[in-house]
Amino acid sequence: MTPFRRLLRPVTFSGRGLHTGEEGSVTLSPGEGGGPVIEWEGRYLPLYSCTTSALGRGTDLLLPGGGRIKTAEHLFAALSGLGIHSVRIGMSGTEIPALDGCSLAFAEELLKASEPLEDGEQPAPFALAYPLEVEDEERRSLLAAFPSRDLRITCLLQYPEKPIGTEMAEFSPGRDDFLRDIAPARTFALKSELDFLRERGLARGGSLENALLVDSESVQASGGLRFPDEFVRHKILDLLGDLYLLGRPLRARIVAIRSGHGLHCRLVDRLKSLISKDNLPYAKETRHV
């Protein structure tokens, strides 16, 4: 069974964004029940109501009425992995701070500021009733979801580059340790594409302190690899963060084959279409009084 926790006090994270390189901060505060909410320019926007863009190297939130929050997936993975769903997310700036390039710094602080929920207080999950599939034939990528008693993820990663190659890993929040197994896995980039990314305004806040840099023969990173299969573990981290966009816990068996943020967001859109509008964690936008 997936563990769930309650945030007890506000927690603020500050630093440079992974892609913009700009300074910003995000403050997480205890919610009032229901699902996660974005606090933006005097409005409380249900995370469920946000759309997404995955055209860059990350997931951006597109807020109702305008506004964009870049690179939300690592923070959302920490919230998902710890089972924190009743939370207010307030932003200063346009990109979530990169911190250590994974979810570990987020998760460690959130763990200190939270406590387990008692039985009967846990949020109602969305239980998938029949299989769903999204794919990208050009990239030979597939993301499938099947009914399950809890969330379980199997991920296959394939790169022609020798240091990455083919990796596969599995994770379930109710069975495995998110803080130990997934949260420390850092984002990565190929050295051959670094100039291209920066010309597009991406990876400007990346460094060997918060990312793995892969060339044709080796991997550069502060302290070296944390896991022999750190790359696929980070893909699971990204998927956990993107599934958090559903706005509520998910019960499904997920199989990801060479998938990325684009497929993740497409699957979330399919899942949202199955949830009754009368059964949303937050049905309407609210404003400060």
Secondary structure, DSSP 8 states (H G I E B T S, - for coil): ----EEE-S-EEEEEEBTTT--EEEEEEEE-SSSS-EEEETTEEEEGGG-EEE-SSSS-EEE-TTS-EEB--HHHHHHHHHHTB-SEEEEEESSB-B-TTSSSHHHHHHHHHTEEE--TT-S---EE--S-EEEEETTTTEEEEEE--SS-EEEEEEE-SSTTT-EEEEEE-TTTS-HHHHTTT---EEEGGGHHHHHHTT-STT--TTT-EEE-SS-EE-TTS-SSTTHHHHHHHHHHHHHHGGGSS-EE-EEEEES--HHHHHHHHHHHHHHS-GGG-SS-S-EE--
